[in-house]
Amino acid sequence: MTTTATPSGRPAPGTARPRRARGLRRLAMPLLLSCGMCLGSLAAAAPAQAGQVNDTVVETTRHSGRTVALTFDDGPDPDDTPRLLEVLRKHRVKAVFCLWGDHVEEHPELVRRIVAGGHTLCNHTMHHDDMAAWSPEDIRADLAETNAAIRRAAPGARIPYFRAPYGSWGQTPQVAASMGMQPLGWRLVIGDWEPHSADEFARRITEGVTPGAVVLLHDGGGDRSATVEAVDRAIPRLRAGGWRFDKPARRG
């Protein structure tokens, strides 16, 4: 069989290619498919989003200016988390919920409500232990157990952040980053584990916030009703002052 050649030496459109060329294509296709499958397997084995995070503890928002990120630790709680979700829904604010694994297993339906509300999840360890002296292997096992508990409650949920209990980091930032979670710190903490009024907590939020601050609050681990009320009061005051609500930075 002969072919008609163009000035470039390639077969003209609509003409048959030599049998040898077609044979080489048939031989090459399995090799290309095999290489593609190998590359796909390597990509699947990589930690989710690992290329987008690092082990720097982030304390600021994604955008500059008068922005603030609200984050809540130690939930979910059967009393205060639902009330907090209603406050956030009313004010159209999205927040980050740093989930305590034991509480996740006790109240999985609340994790689903958090996700359904469009909020962001954060791994806050399984038992709220101080991990400062833990080995990387033990840290990884705990964080993996916590992520598994969260995803049993909310299948397919994204968990882009990790926060160490008590701010006692040790080697947790490196381990969390290797698992695709950005370590999440804070710029403002209002001390809402102490017994104060909602007015006092609201004052601490509105007067203590600085541009780009991540704010640490609690919706679990005790009676957080004053915190929930303080958030309800603080959000309109912040908005009136030109503040916008943002997410924490995704990379340090």
BELLIN-V619046 format. One record per pair of residues at least 12 apart in sequence whose ideal C-beta (glycine too) atoms are under 6 Angstrom apart, sorted by the first residue. I is the first residue (numbers start at 1). J is the second residue. If there is no record, write none. Layout:
# BELLIN-V619046
[[I;J] [I;J]]
This chain:
# BELLIN-V619046
[[3;15] [47;179] [47;180] [48;180] [49;180] [50;180] [53;177] [53;182] [53;251] [54;177] [54;251] [54;252] [55;173] [55;174] [55;177] [56;252] [57;173] [57;183] [57;185] [58;182] [58;184] [58;248] [58;249] [58;252] [59;185] [59;186] [59;187] [59;214] [60;212] [60;249] [61;212] [61;246] [62;246] [62;247] [62;249] [63;246] [65;211] [66;211] [66;242] [66;243] [67;212] [67;244] [67;246] [68;209] [68;213] [68;243] [69;214] [69;246] [69;247] [69;248] [70;95] [70;215] [71;96] [71;214] [71;216] [72;97] [72;217] [72;219] [73;98] [73;124] [73;218] [74;100] [74;218] [74;220] [74;221] [75;219] [75;220] [76;103] [76;107] [76;110] [77;219] [77;220] [78;107] [80;219] [80;224] [80;228] [81;110] [81;219] [83;228] [84;219] [84;228] [85;117] [87;231] [87;232] [91;235] [93;235] [93;245] [94;118] [94;119] [95;119] [96;120] [96;122] [97;114] [97;119] [98;122] [98;124] [98;163] [99;124] [99;150] [100;124] [100;128] [101;126] [101;146] [101;149] [102;127] [103;220] [104;149] [104;150] [104;153] [105;149] [108;153] [111;153] [111;154] [112;154] [115;154] [115;157] [121;157] [121;159] [122;161] [122;163] [122;184] [123;143] [123;146] [123;147] [123;159] [123;162] [123;181] [124;163] [125;142] [125;146] [125;165] [126;142] [126;145] [126;146] [128;165] [130;166] [130;168] [131;170] [131;172] [132;168] [132;170] [136;171] [136;175] [139;172] [139;175] [140;175] [147;159] [161;181] [161;182] [161;184] [162;176] [162;181] [162;183] [163;184] [182;250] [184;248] [186;214] [186;216] [187;213] [187;214] [188;208] [188;209] [188;213] [188;215] [189;216] [190;204] [190;205] [192;217] [192;218] [192;227] [198;226] [198;229] [198;230] [201;226] [201;227] [201;230] [202;230] [202;233] [202;234] [205;234] [206;234] [206;237] [214;248]]
